Amino acid sequence: MNFNNFTIKAQEAVQEAVNLVQAKGQQAIEPVHLLAGVMKVGENITRFIFQKLGVNEQQVSLVLDRQIDSLPKVSGAEP
């Protein structure tokens, strides 16, 4: 998988996921991190999709936050 083949928005979403993992002190990027990154980078698009589906965006964000917070954390120095 070549990261350069991703669209700019997809690259930004992955970078947001990486930033979130680092900020939370977690070990690996999980699907919840990627979804959070997509929601942050593509706020207008995700808001539109959630409205069309009848999904409460704030509720999804709360569930994502809880899931992310429940993931294992690592401590120690970065390599």
Buried (B, 14 or more C-beta within 10 A) or exposed (E): EEEEEEEEEBBBBBEBBBEBBEEBEBEEBBEBBBBBBBBBBBEEEBEEEBEEEEEEBEEBBEEBEEBBEEBEEEEEEEE
